[in-house]
């Protein structure tokens, strides 16, 4: 396959999900349009109704992402470069992007001083092609726009070379608009792009979003909340009625404030309520006049609807009740809260396994860049994750200390279980001879 054909395929792959990503972004930011509205309701509401959205999608993504914390690698030497590239903070961004869009990417290359440089990339700017047999990435592309220069840049990543391209206009999406402006050799022998794909299936060339199943349920929830707000507006000011009172007449005015005249040059009159809505008291001299107020609407039905929909949302997303604001009269105990989060914890641990292999590839590329080695010959490296479960510091420390005192855990591993990173463990070990007895 020629370089032009590769560029064409990668650009098509990059452009294909643009509409889907824009839709997912709207749900993540809570800016999706209100659904399940009849045409008559849309006309009646017009532009008088503000945005109404319960941002469950963002909660579903962040609730998982906050439990995906990398605490180290089996090779401690990787951690120094990892922190220097700010990946201890940016790895969470990669997780959120993958959980939302289905895919995110990591680029590994070299700095001018020869040390590895790692960057997190969005699926909106990066696309890759994989070998169906080996499932290895065989080509990658990053495209971005530069509005001050009024051009579009792209970089084509291949196993043997890196090609820089440029188009002299913003928004170029076809291969014919790009021209090669530079090319360098790729000494790694592999494409330096790693894909974090959010999927639990083998087949398929794209990951899935955590909010794909939530979107129709969130639309239903927002519709119920919108209906409740419209009804509450009426309940807050119940409708009043009166009988036995003559209506007032006022002339119809045109846009200039002048009375509108009929065919006989007489002003057109319209009947109006003698008691404007701003009047708090209604007075009539007519002895037959009667006043009353309509019964206020009951919102209990909307509350029941919201609870049913939230139940479905919790079942699909594994979010516990206290995450979505469903509380009981008696506060739950710490053990009950951890039990409620068991499904969410299991889901997070599954995502750790899914993303762990990708981060191990990133670590191998970092070592290959730093030491000038072949990534395929580097020994397996394992990523260390912080515990995905919610536990108090006292409970976790008590459990780890008991295991350490029983001789089942070494000191370094015990510190790792407590959430200490590799560099923090190294500092503890360096300080131990001066501040505490040596560990047996």
N, C-alpha and C positions, 0 to 999 in steps of 0.2 A: 504494500500500500504506500502510495506516495505521500510526501509531507502535506501537499495540498488537500488530498483526500482525508488525511487525519484531521487537519484543521477544520475541514468542512463538517466532519462527523462530530467533533468536539463542540463546535459552535452550535450545531443543531441540538446537541444534548444539553448545552447550557441554556438555550433559548426555550426549550420545550416546557419546562415546569414553571416558567415565569408567572403565569396567571395563577397557578396553584399556590406558589409562594406568597404572592400578593394577598390572596384570600386568607392564608394562614396568618399572615402578619396582621390583618384586620381583626381577626379573632383574638390574637395574642394581646393586642393593644386595646381591645374592647371597642373597636370602631366599626364592627360589622353592622349592616343594615338590619332593621327590625323585620323578622320573618313572621309567617302565618297570619298576616293581616289581609283582610278582604279588601277588594278595590274600593268598596264603599267607605270602609274605615280609613283608608289612606286619604280619600278625598275629604272626609269629615275632619280628620286631624290636621291635614295640610302641613304647614311648617310650624304649627303652634306647639308641637310636642318635642321636647329636647331628647338628647341621646339617653337611652336606657339600656344598660348592659351590666350584667353581673359577670365579672371577669374570672370565671372558673378556669378557662384555658390557661391563663398565665399561672394560676395557682397549681394546676396539674403539672405544668412543666417545672416550675421552681421547686415544688415539693419533692420531685425526684432528683433534680439537679443538686439540691443542697445536701443530698445523701451520697453523692458521688464525689468524694474527696480523696485525691491521691496523696498518700503520705510518704511514699518513697519507692525505691526500686531494689531488686535483689543485688544489683551492683551499686554500692554507695557512691562511686565516682560519678555516676550520671546525675546525681541530685544537685551538685554544684552548678553544672551547666543548666540544669532544669530551672533552678531559682534565678540564675543570671538572665535567662530569657523570659523571666516573669511568668513562667508556665505554672507555678504554684497558684497563681491567680487567674491566668487566662485559660487554664484547662477547664474551669467551670463555664466559661463562655462557649467553648467548643461543645460541651455537654448540652447546654441549653439550645444551641443552634441545631444540634443533631436531634434532640428531643422534639423540637418544634417543626423543623423542616424535613426531618428524616435523615439528613446527611449534613456533615460538616467536614472540613479538611484541615490538615496540618502540613505545612511546607517546612522542610529541613534543608538548609543550605549552609554556607560558610560565611563567616565574617572576614573582613580584611586581615585580621590577626590570626586566622586559621581556626578559631573556635567555632563550634556549631551555632547556628542561628535558627530558632524555631518560631514560626508564626501561625496563628489560628486564622483560617479562611472560611468564608461563608459559601454555602452552596449556590448563592446568587452570582458569585464571581468565578467559581472553580467547577470544572467538570473533568471526569476521567473516563477512560476506556479500559476495560478489563478483558483478560484472556478467558474465554468460557471454560477452557480446560483446567487451567491452574488457578483461576480467579485472582491472578496477580495483575496489578495495574501496569499497562503497557504504554500509556500516553496520558498526559494531563495538560490542562489549559487553564490559565488565569487571565481574565479580561476585566479591565476597569477603564473608567472614563476620566479624562482630565479636562474640565471645563475651562480653566484659565488658558490652556493651550489649544482648546477646541479640537481635541483629538481623542482617539480610543487606543489604549495600549493593550497588548496581549503578550503572554509568555507561553511558549509551547515546551513542555517538559517531556523528553524522550530518554530512554536508557543510555544513549550514547552522546547526547548533546542537548543543549538548552538554546532555544531560538527565541529571539525577541522580535516582536512585530508591532507595527504602528499603522493606524488608519487616520487620515487627515480630516476626520469629522467625528462628532460625538454621536454615539448610538449605532455604530457599525455592527451589523449582525451577520454579515456574509463574508465568506473567505476571500472573495475578489477585492474587497476593500482594504485588505491588509497587505503591507509590504514588509519584507524582512529588513531589519535595521541592525541586527547583530546576532552572532552565534558563538557559543563557547562549548568546549567539550565537557561531558559529564563523567568525571572519574569514578563515580559511585557504581556505575554499571546498572543501576535501577532508577526508576522514576522516583524523585525525592518528594512524592506526594503521598500522604496516608489518608485514607477515607475512614471517618467514624460514621458507621451506618447503624441506624436505629432499626433493627429488624431481628425477629426471632425465627426467620425462615431461611431456607437455603436458596431457593430460586428467587428471582427478581433482581433487577438492576438498580433499584432505588429503595431507600429506607422509608419507613412510615412515620407519620407524625403521631405524637401522643394525644393530640386533640382531634384526630380524624373521626373517632367514634363519638366524641363529645359534642361536635358542632350541632347536630340536630337537637340534642337534648338541651344545649345552652340556648338555642333559638327558642325552644318551647318555654324555658325558664324566663327568658327576657320578655316573651309575649305575656306570660302570666303576671310578671312584675309590672309591665306597662299597663295592662288592664287594671291592675290593682291601683296604680297611681291615678289613672283617669277616674276610676270610681271613687277614690278617696278625695279627689278634688270636689266631686259632687257632694260627698258626705260631709266634708268640712264646711260646706255652705248649703245646707238642705234647702230644697226648693219650697217657696211659700206660695200660697194661693189666696185669692179673695173673690168674693161674689157680691152681686148687688151694687156694683160701682161702675159708673160710666167711664169708658176709656177716653183718654185725651187725644186730641188731634194736633198734629204739627205739620207745617208745610215741608214738602220734599225740596231739598236744596241741591243745586248743581255743584260742579267742582269749583266754581267761583264763589259759592255761598249765596247765590241768587235763587229765589223761588222758581221751581219748574212750573210752567203754565200748560194748561190743557188746550183743547181746540177752541174753547170759548174765552181764552185768555184769563182763566181763573186758576189760582194756585192749586196744585195737586196736593191733597192732604193725605196723611197716613196716620193710622191709629197707633198710639204708644201707651205703654204702661204708666199709669198715673203715679206709681210708686217706684222710682228708680232703684236699682240694686244697691246703691250707696246709702239709701235711707235705712236707718236702723229701726224707725218707728213708723207705723202706718196709721193715719187718722182719717176718718170719714164722718161727715155729718149725716149721712144716710142711715136711718134707723134700721134698714134692711141689710146693711153691709155685714158680711161675715169674713173672718180671716182664719187661716189655718196653715199648717205646715205638713209637707209630705214626710212619710217615715224614711229615716236614713237607711241607706243600703248596708247590708251585712258583708263584711270582708272575710268571714270565716271560710267561705268557699275558695277564695284565692289562696289562703294559707294552706288549706288541704292540698290544692293543686301544686303549690311550690314544694311541699314536703314530698309528694309522690315523685316529682321530677328530680328533686335532690337525691332521693333514694336510688333512682336509676343512674344518676351521675356518679354517686359513690360506688355503685356496683361496677360500673364500667371503668372508672379511673382508679379504684382502690383507695380513694381519699377517705380517711375516717371522718366520722360525723363532726368532731370538734374542729376539723379543718374547714368545713363548709358552713360553720356557724349554727349547727344543730346541737343544742345543749339541753340537758335535763335539769330538773329543779335541784337535784343533788349533784354537786361536782364529782366527777370521776376521780378515782384514786390514780396514783402513778402507775400501778400495775395494770389497771384497767385501760389507761391511755396507751401503754405499750402494747397490750393485747389488741386494741383497736387498730394500731398501726402495723400489725404483723403482715398484712397483705401488701401494704405499701413498702415495707422493708424488704419483703421477698422480691417485689418488683424491682427495687433499686439494686439488690444483689444480682439479679439477672442482667441488669444493664451494666453492672460492673464487669461481668463476664463478657458481655458483648463488646464493650469499649476497651477492655483490658488488652485484647490481642492487638488492637490498633496502636495503643500507647506503647506496647512492647516493640512494635515496628519502629515507632518514633525513637525510642531509646537506642535501638540498634543503629539507626541512621545517624544519631548524634555521636555515637562511639566511632562509626565509620568516618565521619567528617573530622572528628578530633584526632584520631590515630591514623588516618589514611588507610583503613582496612576495607576489605570486601564485606558488605553487610551480610551476605549469605554465609560467611564463615564465622560470624560472631556467635558465641554461645547464647543459648536461650536466656532471656532476661524476664523476670517476673515483676509486675507492678504490684505495689502494696496499697491497699485501700483502707481508709478509715472505716470503722464499724458503721454500717448503715442503720443500725437500730438506735432508738432513742433511749439512752440510759443516763442516769445521774452520775456525776463524777465520783461520788462516794461509793455507789454500787460497783462501778467499773473498777475503781482502785481496789476495793475490798476483794473482788473476785480474782484480780490479777495477782495481788499480794499473796493470797492463799495458794495459788498455783505455783508462784515462785518459791514460796517457803517449803512447799512439798517437793521441790526439785523437779517439777514438770516443765518449767519454762526457764530459759536463760535470761539474764538481766536485760540484754539488748532487745530480745523479743518481747519481754514484758513491757518495756518502755514503748515499743511499737504498738502493742495492744492498747496502751493508754492514749494513743494518738500522737506521740512524739514523732517528728520527722527525723530523717537520717542525720541532718546537720545538728539538730537538737540533741540526739542521742550521742553524737560525737562530742559535743560540748559537755554533756553530763559525764561521759567516760573520762574526758580530760580533767574535769574538776574533781572527780571522785577521790583520788589519792590524797588530796589536800583537805577535803571537807568531810569525808566519811570513810568508814572502813572499806577495805577492798572487798569486792564481791567474790565469794568462793566459786 
